[in-house]
Amino acid sequence: MTTPVPPDGATPTGPQPQDHDPWAPPSQPGGMPRLPSQPGDVLSPPYPMQPSQPRNGMGITALVLGLVGVVLGLFIILFWMSWLPALLAVIFGSVGLGHARKGLATNRPMAISGLVLGIVGLLIAAGSAAVTVVAVKHVVDSTRAKVKEADEAKESAAAAEKARHLSFGEPYTFGNGLKVTVSKPSPFTPDEFANGHDKGNKAVQVTVTVVNTGTKRIEVETGLPDVNDADGASAELVIDGSGRQKVITGYVLPGRKAVGKYAFSLPPDAAHRIEVEFSPDVARWDDAYWSGPTR
């Protein structure tokens, strides 16, 4: 096939058409890529593909660890377990946020959420630790206070017990205001009609003086003392017809006193020392004790 010649005899300058090949594929207008002509050819895309950004595994990890740290921190007894996942959430969240800023990750909000939850978890853990420390300190202080109170109570009881043990002639004031003094025992000779005294025993007389130091009259409920000999055995009360014994009964007026005199029989081998117990009201006040030699 020949190319026609222009009428003016000029030489054509454009691209010269080639002989048409009936078996060749048609050309694509606009520079579009050709279609594959045979099996195995690769079809070129019509436009360049945009590569997808990678997901942010650090952000997901930070979010999960932050949630774990916050949940554990809400339980005061588990605060010691919450700080570690919260701290890791802060670390992973910071790394994930850095990846997102560099365009290496897509889930920036997830990284920020994990970072924030990690910080909140650390604050909760610190607050729980402070509350626990205060609570433990309160329990320790309370326990120490109770122990101190118990020790003071024991010391007070021991002091009170010691104060209730006196020598003959020393006064003791009971809680109702009655001041009691037991004088040193004196020898006593029972008459022939005495009851409670065996031949060969030694009889002594005990004098109890009660003074009302208060402003109201006070009744003496139990005006009879108990006497123990040197062996700790109870001495027997001696009653005779001489009228020398006197039992304290009734009321004692303010500023007044009442005197009781009592005789007791002691075995010869245990008559060298006695102890006298007395209380104006055994239902309310513990006995006071006076002791000493009988000679």
C-alpha positions in Angstrom: 0.0 0.0 0.0 1.4 3.5 -1.0 1.1 6.8 0.6 -0.7 9.5 -1.5 1.4 12.5 -2.5 0.1 16.0 -1.7 -1.0 18.0 -4.7 1.6 20.7 -4.1 4.3 18.1 -4.1 5.4 18.7 -0.5 6.8 16.0 1.6 4.6 14.9 4.5 6.0 15.6 7.9 3.6 13.7 10.2 3.9 10.1 11.2 3.7 7.8 8.4 1.0 5.2 8.6 2.3 1.7 8.5 0.9 -1.1 6.7 -2.2 -2.3 8.5 -1.8 -5.7 10.1 -5.3 -7.2 10.3 -4.2 -9.6 13.1 -2.6 -6.9 15.3 -4.8 -5.6 18.3 -6.1 -2.1 17.9 -4.1 0.7 19.5 -5.4 2.3 22.7 -6.3 6.0 22.5 -4.8 8.4 25.0 -1.9 6.2 25.9 -4.0 3.7 27.7 -2.3 0.4 28.5 -2.9 -2.4 26.1 -5.0 -5.4 26.9 -3.2 -8.6 27.3 -2.8 -10.2 23.8 -2.0 -13.6 24.9 -2.1 -15.8 28.0 0.6 -14.8 30.6 0.6 -11.1 29.8 0.2 -8.8 32.9 -2.5 -6.2 32.8 -1.1 -2.8 33.9 -3.4 -0.8 36.2 -5.0 2.3 34.7 -3.6 4.4 37.7 -1.0 3.9 40.4 -2.2 2.0 43.6 -1.9 3.9 47.0 -0.1 1.6 49.6 -2.2 1.1 52.8 -0.7 2.3 56.1 0.1 -0.4 58.7 -2.1 -0.7 61.8 -0.7 0.3 65.2 -0.2 -2.7 67.4 1.3 -0.5 70.1 -1.9 1.5 70.4 -4.0 -1.6 70.8 -1.7 -3.0 73.4 -1.7 0.3 75.2 -5.5 0.5 75.2 -5.8 -3.0 76.6 -3.1 -2.5 79.3 -4.7 0.8 80.3 -8.1 -0.7 80.8 -6.6 -3.5 82.9 -4.6 -1.0 85.0 -7.7 1.1 85.6 -10.0 -1.8 86.5 -7.4 -3.3 88.9 -6.8 0.1 90.5 -10.5 0.4 91.4 -10.0 -2.4 93.8 -7.9 -1.1 96.7 -6.6 -4.5 97.7 -5.3 -5.0 94.1 -3.6 -1.6 93.6 -0.2 -3.3 93.9 -1.1 -5.2 90.7 -2.4 -2.2 88.8 0.6 0.0 88.5 2.6 -2.4 86.2 0.0 -2.6 83.3 -0.7 1.1 83.7 3.0 1.9 83.4 3.2 -0.4 80.3 0.2 1.3 78.8 1.9 4.7 79.1 5.0 3.3 77.5 3.2 1.5 74.6 0.8 4.4 74.1 3.7 6.8 73.8 5.5 4.6 71.2 2.2 4.1 69.3 1.5 7.8 69.3 5.0 8.4 67.9 4.4 5.8 65.1 1.1 7.6 64.2 2.9 11.0 64.0 5.4 9.5 61.6 2.7 8.0 59.4 3.6 4.5 60.3 0.3 3.8 61.9 -3.4 4.7 61.5 -5.0 4.3 64.9 -3.8 7.4 66.6 -6.9 7.8 68.8 -6.4 4.3 70.2 -2.8 5.1 71.1 -3.9 8.3 72.8 -6.7 6.4 74.7 -4.2 3.8 75.9 -1.8 6.5 77.0 -4.5 8.4 78.9 -5.8 5.2 80.6 -2.3 4.3 81.6 -1.8 7.7 83.3 -5.2 7.4 85.0 -4.3 3.9 86.1 -1.0 5.2 87.6 -2.9 7.9 89.5 -5.5 5.5 90.8 -2.7 3.1 91.9 -0.9 5.9 93.7 -4.1 7.1 95.3 -5.0 3.5 96.4 -1.5 3.1 97.8 -1.9 6.3 99.8 -5.3 5.2 101.1 -3.8 1.8 102.0 -0.9 3.4 103.8 -3.2 5.7 105.8 -5.5 2.8 106.6 -2.7 0.5 107.7 -1.2 3.4 109.8 -4.6 3.9 111.4 -4.9 0.2 112.2 -1.3 0.1 113.6 -1.9 3.3 115.6 -5.2 2.0 116.9 -3.6 -1.3 117.8 -0.8 0.4 119.6 -3.2 2.6 121.4 -5.2 -0.4 122.6 -2.1 -2.2 123.7 -1.0 1.0 125.5 -4.4 1.3 127.1 -4.2 -2.4 128.1 -0.8 -1.9 129.6 -1.9 1.3 131.4 -5.0 -0.6 132.7 -2.7 -3.4 133.9 -0.4 -0.9 135.5 -3.3 1.0 137.0 -4.8 -2.3 138.3 -1.5 -3.3 139.7 -1.1 0.1 141.3 -4.6 -0.1 142.7 -4.0 -3.6 144.0 -0.7 -2.4 145.6 -2.5 0.6 147.1 -5.0 -1.7 148.8 -2.3 -3.6 150.6 -1.2 -1.6 153.6 0.6 -1.9 156.9 -1.3 -1.5 160.2 -2.0 2.1 161.0 -2.1 3.3 157.3 -5.4 4.8 156.0 -7.1 3.8 152.8 -9.9 5.8 151.2 -12.6 3.9 149.3 -14.5 5.3 146.3 -17.4 6.4 148.4 -15.3 8.6 150.5 -14.9 6.4 153.6 -11.4 6.5 155.0 -10.6 3.3 156.9 -7.7 2.6 159.2 -6.9 -0.7 160.9 -4.7 -0.3 164.0 -2.0 -2.8 165.1 -3.6 -5.8 166.9 -3.5 -5.8 170.6 -3.6 -8.7 173.0 -7.1 -9.8 174.1 -8.1 -12.0 177.0 -11.4 -13.7 176.5 -13.6 -14.3 179.5 -14.6 -17.7 180.7 -17.8 -17.6 178.7 -16.1 -16.7 175.4 -17.1 -18.5 172.2 -14.7 -19.2 169.4 -11.5 -19.4 171.4 -9.7 -22.7 172.1 -7.5 -23.2 175.1 -3.8 -22.6 174.1 -4.7 -20.2 171.3 -3.6 -16.6 171.2 -6.4 -14.0 171.0 -5.9 -10.5 169.6 -8.1 -7.5 169.2 -8.4 -5.6 165.9 -9.6 -2.0 165.9 -11.2 -0.6 162.7 -11.8 3.2 162.4 -14.1 4.5 159.6 -14.2 8.3 158.8 -16.7 9.8 156.4 -14.7 12.4 154.3 -17.6 13.1 151.9 -20.6 15.5 152.2 -23.3 12.9 152.5 -24.0 10.2 155.0 -22.8 6.8 154.0 -24.0 3.4 155.1 -21.6 0.7 156.1 -23.0 -2.4 154.7 -20.3 -4.8 155.9 -18.7 -3.7 159.1 -17.1 -7.1 160.0 -13.5 -7.7 159.0 -11.9 -11.0 158.1 -8.6 -12.0 159.6 -6.1 -14.5 158.3 -3.2 -15.9 160.4 0.4 -16.3 159.3 -0.5 -19.6 157.5 -3.2 -17.9 155.5 -6.0 -19.7 157.4 -9.0 -17.7 158.5 -9.0 -16.9 162.2 -12.1 -17.5 164.3 -14.1 -14.6 165.6 -14.2 -14.5 169.4 -17.5 -13.5 171.1 -17.7 -13.1 174.9 -20.0 -11.3 177.3 -17.5 -8.6 178.3 -19.0 -6.0 175.9 -15.5 -5.1 174.6 -16.4 -6.0 171.0 -18.3 -3.5 168.8 -19.5 -4.0 165.3 -19.8 -1.0 162.9 -23.4 -0.7 161.6 -25.7 1.9 160.1 -24.7 5.3 158.7 -21.6 7.4 159.2 -22.4 11.1 158.9 -20.2 13.6 157.0 -17.1 14.4 159.0 -17.9 11.8 161.7 -16.3 8.5 162.4 -17.3 5.0 163.6 -15.0 2.6 165.5 -15.3 -1.2 165.5 -13.5 -3.6 167.8 -13.2 -7.3 167.1 -11.4 -10.2 168.7 -9.9 -13.2 166.9 -8.4 -16.4 168.1 -5.1 -17.6 166.5 -3.3 -20.9 166.7 0.0 -20.6 168.7 2.3 -21.5 165.7 0.6 -19.0 163.3 -0.1 -16.1 165.7 3.0 -14.0 165.0 1.5 -12.2 161.9 -2.0 -11.6 160.6 -3.8 -9.9 157.7 -7.0 -8.0 158.1 -9.5 -7.6 155.1 -12.2 -5.0 155.3 -14.6 -3.2 152.9 -17.5 -0.9 153.8 -19.5 -2.5 150.9 -18.2 -5.7 149.4 -20.8 -5.5 146.6 -19.2 -2.2 145.3 -15.7 -2.0 146.7 -12.9 -4.5 146.8 -11.4 -5.3 150.2 -8.4 -3.4 151.4 -5.7 -5.4 153.3 -3.8 -4.5 156.4 -1.0 -6.8 157.6 1.9 -6.9 160.1 3.2 -8.6 163.2 1.1 -9.1 166.2 3.9 -8.4 168.6 
